[in-house]
Amino acid sequence: MDLQSEIKWIEAALSESKDPTFIKAVKNMIQSMRKVKQSMSTERISIEQYNRELDESIAQIENGEFHTQDEVEKMAKEW
């Protein structure tokens, strides 16, 4: 598939999804990629930012905002 086909496929998969956790996971992945891209084009993040991101991640895990390996494998089969 070419890039435009890949984008259309992703858009369709997102539009068809009824799982808010899946949508949030994709959103978080995009935000993380943007942060990485931004940090690569500028400077390394500060220790404070690093610790904030760790705290946010730990809070998400404690709030149950994660998927098990089995759940991810089942989700991937639905793509």
FENRAWO-V71128 format. One record per helix or strand of 3 or more residues. SS is the DSSP state (helix for helix, strand for strand). FROM is the first residue (numbers start at 1). TO is the last residue. If there is no record, write none. Layout:
SS/FROM/TO ; SS/FROM/TO
//
This chain:
helix/3/16 ; helix/20/41 ; helix/47/62 ; helix/69/77
//
